[in-house]
Amino acid sequence: MGDTTLPKSDDLATDLLNLFLPIHYRIGVGFEEALRCGQLSRKQVAILWLMRAEGGPEGSMRRKDIERLLASWFETSSSTITRALAALARAPLKLVRVVGDRDSGREKRVVLTAKGELFLSDMATEGRTFTRKLLDNMPQAEVREMVRLMQKAINVLEQEEEEKNARAPRAGKQKLVALRRETRPRSLL
């Protein structure tokens, strides 16, 4: 059976913080490695998995949305995203196509190819295999509770991000007003 060690202190926030490295680097990187299927870079995995999660039924996303979301996870530039997408689009991979967006002449859309859809299915299979290794020796009730709690934590973070984004335009406007005050000629103050 698996380790059933209870938290080490009454400070559960610290106990959870102490799990950061094992969760992020052992489990997270382990997932990434499984999803790479021996063929993709970390950024390419993130792009495809993002398209799976956010791309809707047709599995397509605006390029700028991919770039915005990846920039929040990786220290990356637009040119890095362009190179990752180009590699996904050309042989031998040919997992995506980059096409013009019908709603905007300047915007590009990234669309999964049929080969890309099959590859994503293989990625999901590899991800489930990795997950089963982690969960096979845990009681199903604990696994259900862990999934529920992780989803709850994600919801908290998403709510926080929504609130931050709702405040952002006001904060930007306040900064602009302050900047205008700072650059206004002294005689007008």
PyMOL commands that set and color helices and strands:
alter all, ss='L'
color gray80, all
select helices_A, chain A and resi 12-17+20-36+42-54+63-73+78-89+114-135+140-183+186-188
alter helices_A, ss='H'
color red, helices_A
select strands_A, chain A and resi 60-62+96-101+104-112
alter strands_A, ss='S'
color yellow, strands_A
deselect
rebuild
show_as cartoon
